[in-house]
């Protein structure tokens, strides 16, 4: 299955998540956030 996105953000930390959130508020964009760790594991 091919998936297409308008924007791909590398890194799901504070900056990546904030960018994804702000971009999602701008309209109908398909956004992917890619990170090598599972969510919530940054402080462990």
PDB file with SEQRES, HELIX, SHEET and CRYST1 records, atoms N, CA, C and O in Angstrom:
SEQRES   1 A   44  UNK UNK UNK UNK UNK UNK UNK UNK UNK UNK UNK UNK UNK          
SEQRES   2 A   44  UNK UNK UNK UNK UNK UNK UNK UNK UNK UNK UNK UNK UNK          
SEQRES   3 A   44  UNK UNK UNK UNK UNK UNK UNK UNK UNK UNK UNK UNK UNK          
SEQRES   4 A   44  UNK UNK UNK UNK UNK                                          
HELIX    1 AA1 UNK A   14  UNK A   24  1                                  11    
SHEET    1 AA1 2 UNK A   7  UNK A  10  0                                        
SHEET    2 AA1 2 UNK A  31  UNK A  34  1                                        
CRYST1    1.000    1.000    1.000  90.00  90.00  90.00 P 1           1          
ATOM      1  N   UNK A   1       0.837  -1.163   0.000  1.00  0.00           N  
ATOM      2  CA  UNK A   1       0.000   0.000   0.000  1.00  0.00           C  
ATOM      3  C   UNK A   1       0.894   1.243   0.000  1.00  0.00           C  
ATOM      4  O   UNK A   1       1.738   1.410   0.881  1.00  0.00           O  
ATOM      5  N   UNK A   2       0.705   2.090  -0.973  1.00  0.00           N  
ATOM      6  CA  UNK A   2       1.437   3.353  -1.033  1.00  0.00           C  
ATOM      7  C   UNK A   2       0.683   4.426  -0.268  1.00  0.00           C  
ATOM      8  O   UNK A   2      -0.537   4.547  -0.375  1.00  0.00           O  
ATOM      9  N   UNK A   3       1.418   5.188   0.493  1.00  0.00           N  
ATOM     10  CA  UNK A   3       0.829   6.312   1.217  1.00  0.00           C  
ATOM     11  C   UNK A   3       1.542   7.574   0.773  1.00  0.00           C  
ATOM     12  O   UNK A   3       2.768   7.601   0.667  1.00  0.00           O  
ATOM     13  N   UNK A   4       0.792   8.589   0.523  1.00  0.00           N  
ATOM     14  CA  UNK A   4       1.390   9.861   0.134  1.00  0.00           C  
ATOM     15  C   UNK A   4       1.048  10.915   1.174  1.00  0.00           C  
ATOM     16  O   UNK A   4      -0.052  10.943   1.725  1.00  0.00           O  
ATOM     17  N   UNK A   5       2.015  11.773   1.424  1.00  0.00           N  
ATOM     18  CA  UNK A   5       1.861  12.841   2.403  1.00  0.00           C  
ATOM     19  C   UNK A   5       2.287  14.154   1.772  1.00  0.00           C  
ATOM     20  O   UNK A   5       3.129  14.181   0.874  1.00  0.00           O  
ATOM     21  N   UNK A   6       1.708  15.225   2.241  1.00  0.00           N  
ATOM     22  CA  UNK A   6       2.132  16.553   1.813  1.00  0.00           C  
ATOM     23  C   UNK A   6       3.400  16.972   2.551  1.00  0.00           C  
ATOM     24  O   UNK A   6       4.266  17.639   1.986  1.00  0.00           O  
ATOM     25  N   UNK A   7       3.500  16.575   3.813  1.00  0.00           N  
ATOM     26  CA  UNK A   7       4.632  16.957   4.659  1.00  0.00           C  
ATOM     27  C   UNK A   7       5.050  15.753   5.495  1.00  0.00           C  
ATOM     28  O   UNK A   7       4.205  15.053   6.054  1.00  0.00           O  
ATOM     29  N   UNK A   8       6.362  15.515   5.577  1.00  0.00           N  
ATOM     30  CA  UNK A   8       6.910  14.484   6.459  1.00  0.00           C  
ATOM     31  C   UNK A   8       7.851  15.185   7.432  1.00  0.00           C  
ATOM     32  O   UNK A   8       8.766  15.899   7.019  1.00  0.00           O  
ATOM     33  N   UNK A   9       7.622  14.979   8.715  1.00  0.00           N  
ATOM     34  CA  UNK A   9       8.439  15.593   9.756  1.00  0.00           C  
ATOM     35  C   UNK A   9       9.286  14.504  10.394  1.00  0.00           C  
ATOM     36  O   UNK A   9       8.763  13.507  10.891  1.00  0.00           O  
ATOM     37  N   UNK A  10      10.615  14.705  10.375  1.00  0.00           N  
ATOM     38  CA  UNK A  10      11.539  13.745  10.978  1.00  0.00           C  
ATOM     39  C   UNK A  10      11.772  14.148  12.426  1.00  0.00           C  
ATOM     40  O   UNK A  10      12.359  15.195  12.697  1.00  0.00           O  
ATOM     41  N   UNK A  11      11.314  13.321  13.353  1.00  0.00           N  
ATOM     42  CA  UNK A  11      11.483  13.595  14.774  1.00  0.00           C  
ATOM     43  C   UNK A  11      10.164  13.930  15.432  1.00  0.00           C  
ATOM     44  O   UNK A  11       9.466  14.855  15.017  1.00  0.00           O  
ATOM     45  N   UNK A  12       9.832  13.184  16.444  1.00  0.00           N  
ATOM     46  CA  UNK A  12       8.562  13.378  17.131  1.00  0.00           C  
ATOM     47  C   UNK A  12       8.707  13.998  18.503  1.00  0.00           C  
ATOM     48  O   UNK A  12       7.851  13.815  19.369  1.00  0.00           O  
ATOM     49  N   UNK A  13       9.798  14.736  18.706  1.00  0.00           N  
ATOM     50  CA  UNK A  13       9.990  15.409  19.986  1.00  0.00           C  
ATOM     51  C   UNK A  13       9.117  16.650  20.086  1.00  0.00           C  
ATOM     52  O   UNK A  13       8.126  16.793  19.370  1.00  0.00           O  
ATOM     53  N   UNK A  14       9.499  17.531  20.976  1.00  0.00           N  
ATOM     54  CA  UNK A  14       8.708  18.730  21.223  1.00  0.00           C  
ATOM     55  C   UNK A  14       8.585  19.574  19.957  1.00  0.00           C  
ATOM     56  O   UNK A  14       7.491  20.028  19.624  1.00  0.00           O  
ATOM     57  N   UNK A  15       9.673  19.786  19.260  1.00  0.00           N  
ATOM     58  CA  UNK A  15       9.651  20.630  18.061  1.00  0.00           C  
ATOM     59  C   UNK A  15       8.879  19.954  16.940  1.00  0.00           C  
ATOM     60  O   UNK A  15       8.042  20.590  16.298  1.00  0.00           O  
ATOM     61  N   UNK A  16       9.146  18.671  16.691  1.00  0.00           N  
ATOM     62  CA  UNK A  16       8.436  17.957  15.628  1.00  0.00           C  
ATOM     63  C   UNK A  16       6.944  17.881  15.873  1.00  0.00           C  
ATOM     64  O   UNK A  16       6.150  18.079  14.954  1.00  0.00           O  
ATOM     65  N   UNK A  17       6.557  17.595  17.107  1.00  0.00           N  
ATOM     66  CA  UNK A  17       5.135  17.510  17.441  1.00  0.00           C  
ATOM     67  C   UNK A  17       4.464  18.876  17.327  1.00  0.00           C  
ATOM     68  O   UNK A  17       3.328  18.982  16.865  1.00  0.00           O  
ATOM     69  N   UNK A  18       5.173  19.915  17.751  1.00  0.00           N  
ATOM     70  CA  UNK A  18       4.629  21.265  17.653  1.00  0.00           C  
ATOM     71  C   UNK A  18       4.447  21.686  16.201  1.00  0.00           C  
ATOM     72  O   UNK A  18       3.426  22.272  15.844  1.00  0.00           O  
ATOM     73  N   UNK A  19       5.429  21.388  15.370  1.00  0.00           N  
ATOM     74  CA  UNK A  19       5.313  21.697  13.937  1.00  0.00           C  
ATOM     75  C   UNK A  19       4.140  20.950  13.321  1.00  0.00           C  
ATOM     76  O   UNK A  19       3.366  21.531  12.559  1.00  0.00           O  
ATOM     77  N   UNK A  20       4.002  19.679  13.639  1.00  0.00           N  
ATOM     78  CA  UNK A  20       2.899  18.889  13.087  1.00  0.00           C  
ATOM     79  C   UNK A  20       1.555  19.455  13.531  1.00  0.00           C  
ATOM     80  O   UNK A  20       0.619  19.537  12.735  1.00  0.00           O  
ATOM     81  N   UNK A  21       1.460  19.838  14.780  1.00  0.00           N  
ATOM     82  CA  UNK A  21       0.207  20.401  15.290  1.00  0.00           C  
ATOM     83  C   UNK A  21      -0.143  21.708  14.579  1.00  0.00           C  
ATOM     84  O   UNK A  21      -1.268  21.891  14.115  1.00  0.00           O  
ATOM     85  N   UNK A  22       0.824  22.602  14.500  1.00  0.00           N  
ATOM     86  CA  UNK A  22       0.562  23.898  13.866  1.00  0.00           C  
ATOM     87  C   UNK A  22       0.226  23.738  12.386  1.00  0.00           C  
ATOM     88  O   UNK A  22      -0.664  24.422  11.880  1.00  0.00           O  
ATOM     89  N   UNK A  23       0.915  22.857  11.692  1.00  0.00           N  
ATOM     90  CA  UNK A  23       0.619  22.623  10.278  1.00  0.00           C  
ATOM     91  C   UNK A  23      -0.756  21.994  10.100  1.00  0.00           C  
ATOM     92  O   UNK A  23      -1.444  22.280   9.121  1.00  0.00           O  
ATOM     93  N   UNK A  24      -1.163  21.145  11.032  1.00  0.00           N  
ATOM     94  CA  UNK A  24      -2.472  20.495  10.915  1.00  0.00           C  
ATOM     95  C   UNK A  24      -3.610  21.502  11.044  1.00  0.00           C  
ATOM     96  O   UNK A  24      -4.707  21.270  10.536  1.00  0.00           O  
ATOM     97  N   UNK A  25      -3.355  22.606  11.714  1.00  0.00           N  
ATOM     98  CA  UNK A  25      -4.380  23.635  11.882  1.00  0.00           C  
ATOM     99  C   UNK A  25      -4.550  24.506  10.637  1.00  0.00           C  
ATOM    100  O   UNK A  25      -5.517  25.262  10.542  1.00  0.00           O  
ATOM    101  N   UNK A  26      -3.624  24.408   9.684  1.00  0.00           N  
ATOM    102  CA  UNK A  26      -3.656  25.266   8.500  1.00  0.00           C  
ATOM    103  C   UNK A  26      -4.595  24.774   7.413  1.00  0.00           C  
ATOM    104  O   UNK A  26      -4.915  25.529   6.495  1.00  0.00           O  
ATOM    105  N   UNK A  27      -5.033  23.560   7.491  1.00  0.00           N  
ATOM    106  CA  UNK A  27      -5.941  23.096   6.450  1.00  0.00           C  
ATOM    107  C   UNK A  27      -5.833  21.613   6.203  1.00  0.00           C  
ATOM    108  O   UNK A  27      -5.459  20.842   7.087  1.00  0.00           O  
ATOM    109  N   UNK A  28      -6.158  21.233   5.012  1.00  0.00           N  
ATOM    110  CA  UNK A  28      -6.260  19.829   4.642  1.00  0.00           C  
ATOM    111  C   UNK A  28      -4.911  19.301   4.162  1.00  0.00           C  
ATOM    112  O   UNK A  28      -4.725  19.058   2.970  1.00  0.00           O  
ATOM    113  N   UNK A  29      -3.970  19.123   5.091  1.00  0.00           N  
ATOM    114  CA  UNK A  29      -2.658  18.583   4.761  1.00  0.00           C  
ATOM    115  C   UNK A  29      -2.527  17.177   5.324  1.00  0.00           C  
ATOM    116  O   UNK A  29      -2.998  16.890   6.425  1.00  0.00           O  
ATOM    117  N   UNK A  30      -1.888  16.313   4.565  1.00  0.00           N  
ATOM    118  CA  UNK A  30      -1.581  14.968   5.058  1.00  0.00           C  
ATOM    119  C   UNK A  30      -0.170  15.021   5.628  1.00  0.00           C  
ATOM    120  O   UNK A  30       0.797  15.227   4.896  1.00  0.00           O  
ATOM    121  N   UNK A  31      -0.060  14.831   6.952  1.00  0.00           N  
ATOM    122  CA  UNK A  31       1.203  15.006   7.660  1.00  0.00           C  
ATOM    123  C   UNK A  31       1.617  13.686   8.302  1.00  0.00           C  
ATOM    124  O   UNK A  31       0.808  13.003   8.931  1.00  0.00           O  
ATOM    125  N   UNK A  32       2.893  13.339   8.132  1.00  0.00           N  
ATOM    126  CA  UNK A  32       3.448  12.153   8.789  1.00  0.00           C  
ATOM    127  C   UNK A  32       4.577  12.597   9.708  1.00  0.00           C  
ATOM    128  O   UNK A  32       5.424  13.401   9.319  1.00  0.00           O  
ATOM    129  N   UNK A  33       4.587  12.071  10.930  1.00  0.00           N  
ATOM    130  CA  UNK A  33       5.687  12.309  11.865  1.00  0.00           C  
ATOM    131  C   UNK A  33       6.414  10.985  12.030  1.00  0.00           C  
ATOM    132  O   UNK A  33       5.819   9.983  12.429  1.00  0.00           O  
ATOM    133  N   UNK A  34       7.710  10.988  11.720  1.00  0.00           N  
ATOM    134  CA  UNK A  34       8.512   9.769  11.754  1.00  0.00           C  
ATOM    135  C   UNK A  34       9.552   9.905  12.856  1.00  0.00           C  
ATOM    136  O   UNK A  34      10.266  10.906  12.928  1.00  0.00           O  
ATOM    137  N   UNK A  35       9.634   8.895  13.712  1.00  0.00           N  
ATOM    138  CA  UNK A  35      10.611   8.903  14.795  1.00  0.00           C  
ATOM    139  C   UNK A  35      11.100   7.478  15.001  1.00  0.00           C  
ATOM    140  O   UNK A  35      10.378   6.523  14.715  1.00  0.00           O  
ATOM    141  N   UNK A  36      12.321   7.335  15.495  1.00  0.00           N  
ATOM    142  CA  UNK A  36      12.856   5.988  15.692  1.00  0.00           C  
ATOM    143  C   UNK A  36      12.469   5.376  17.038  1.00  0.00           C  
ATOM    144  O   UNK A  36      12.736   4.200  17.284  1.00  0.00           O  
ATOM    145  N   UNK A  37      11.854   6.154  17.893  1.00  0.00           N  
ATOM    146  CA  UNK A  37      11.417   5.643  19.198  1.00  0.00           C  
ATOM    147  C   UNK A  37       9.900   5.642  19.297  1.00  0.00           C  
ATOM    148  O   UNK A  37       9.215   6.332  18.543  1.00  0.00           O  
ATOM    149  N   UNK A  38       9.394   4.870  20.226  1.00  0.00           N  
ATOM    150  CA  UNK A  38       7.950   4.854  20.480  1.00  0.00           C  
ATOM    151  C   UNK A  38       7.549   6.122  21.210  1.00  0.00           C  
ATOM    152  O   UNK A  38       8.365   6.699  21.929  1.00  0.00           O  
ATOM    153  N   UNK A  39       6.312   6.572  21.044  1.00  0.00           N  
ATOM    154  CA  UNK A  39       5.859   7.778  21.745  1.00  0.00           C  
ATOM    155  C   UNK A  39       5.980   7.632  23.263  1.00  0.00           C  
ATOM    156  O   UNK A  39       5.645   6.588  23.823  1.00  0.00           O  
ATOM    157  N   UNK A  40       6.461   8.681  23.916  1.00  0.00           N  
ATOM    158  CA  UNK A  40       6.568   8.688  25.367  1.00  0.00           C  
ATOM    159  C   UNK A  40       7.863   8.133  25.918  1.00  0.00           C  
ATOM    160  O   UNK A  40       8.021   8.080  27.138  1.00  0.00           O  
ATOM    161  N   UNK A  41       8.797   7.715  25.079  1.00  0.00           N  
ATOM    162  CA  UNK A  41      10.044   7.128  25.562  1.00  0.00           C  
ATOM    163  C   UNK A  41      11.217   8.093  25.547  1.00  0.00           C  
ATOM    164  O   UNK A  41      12.350   7.666  25.771  1.00  0.00           O  
ATOM    165  N   UNK A  42      10.996   9.358  25.297  1.00  0.00           N  
ATOM    166  CA  UNK A  42      12.097  10.305  25.184  1.00  0.00           C  
ATOM    167  C   UNK A  42      12.788  10.560  26.522  1.00  0.00           C  
ATOM    168  O   UNK A  42      13.979  10.871  26.543  1.00  0.00           O  
ATOM    169  N   UNK A  43      12.077  10.436  27.622  1.00  0.00           N  
ATOM    170  CA  UNK A  43      12.672  10.743  28.923  1.00  0.00           C  
ATOM    171  C   UNK A  43      13.121   9.503  29.675  1.00  0.00           C  
ATOM    172  O   UNK A  43      13.509   9.601  30.839  1.00  0.00           O  
ATOM    173  N   UNK A  44      13.078   8.366  29.053  1.00  0.00           N  
ATOM    174  CA  UNK A  44      13.468   7.126  29.741  1.00  0.00           C  
ATOM    175  C   UNK A  44      14.782   6.617  29.246  1.00  0.00           C  
ATOM    176  O   UNK A  44      15.260   5.584  29.716  1.00  0.00           O  
TER     177      UNK A  44                                                      
END                                                                             
